[in-house]
Amino acid sequence: GVETDKVCEVSWSDMHQGLAAHIDRYRNSPVMHESVPDAYKPVMYSGGVRAIFPAPTKKIRQPRIRRTAEGGEGGEDDDD
């Protein structure tokens, strides 16, 4: 293994528990907009095979581009 001082911590969350909650959270999310590359969208698997994500129930807005304090586009270090 690789030596490291990093520690993994696991905690219980009450938000978005279960498949139905995750589908409700993401099916109408801007992350599902057609302009967002497929590699960034949530996916579902059934029996180890990628399944079709349920269709949105309303029109999906285009995602907003986050800007940094310097005025550039957001990067990997941006928080949600």
N, C-alpha and C positions, 0 to 999 in steps of 0.2 A: 504494500500500500504506500500511499504518499503521506509523509509526516506533515501535520498541520495543527494549528492551534484553534481552528474553527470548531464550533460546537453546534450540533443540530438540536433544535428544540421543537417538540410537537405539542400542540395545544388543541383543545376542542373548540369548534366554532359552531354557533347556532345559525349563522347565515348560510343560505344556499346549500342545504343538506338534501341530498337525493337527486335523482335524475330529473324529476318534474320541476324542481326548483331551479336547476341549472338551465333547463330548456326555457323556462319562463324568463330567466335573467338575460339570456343571450339571443333568443329568437328575434326580438325587435331592437336589439342593440345596434348602434352605428358600426360596431366591428363586423357586422354581417353585411354591410353595404357592398354593392358590387365593385366599388373602387378599391376595396381592401383586398390585398392578395390572399389567396386561399391558405397560404402558410401561416397567416396570423389569425385565422378564424378557429373557433372551437370545433371539435369534431366528436362524433360518437362512433363507437364500435359495438358490433353485435357478433358474438362468436368469433372474435378476432378479425372481423371484416368491417371495413368502414361502412357505416350506415348513413343514410340521407338525414341531414339535420332537418327538423320540422320547419315548415315554411313560416314566414312572419305573419302576424295577424294584423299588422298595420304597415303603412309606408315607412321605410327605414331612411332616416336622415343620414346625409353624408357626414363622416367624422370630421370634427374640428381639428385643425393642426395646432398642437401646443407649441408655444414659443418660450424660449428661455429668457432670463433676465436681460441677456445681451441682444435679444431680438431675433435670434436665429431659431431654426426648428429644434424641437425637443430631441434629446438623445437618449442613449441607453440608461443614463443615470437619473432620468426623470421619474418622479414618484407619481402614482395614480391619485 
